[in-house]
């Protein structure tokens, strides 16, 4: 790997927020609210600097029944190049509603030493 995004021991770890809403309705938390709540969590537990420098991936209008979501795929691809400390989500079901997909995801993140946090 080459470039600034290459993982090294000196590279600070990156906190990530993933948000998803299956369709635009008045029900549930908006993408913006999910992101803000996650940002507040990161600031409280990991510091303001971590919250200010967070990477945000958001999929609006996509089901949680599978992992075929553009920003989710981008986040997972980026996790191979960028030293993610943790992926933070508003609720568990924002990442996946499929238990098999979720279990595989947690295993993959563990293999990469990336924490998963549902607030």
Buried (B, 14 or more C-beta within 10 A) or exposed (E): EEEEEEBEEEEEBBBBBBBBBBEEEEEBBBBEEBBBBBBEBBBEBBEEEBBEEBBBBBBBEBBBEEBEBEBBEEBBEBBEEBBBBBBBBBBEBBBBBBEEBBEEBBEEBEEEEBEBBBB
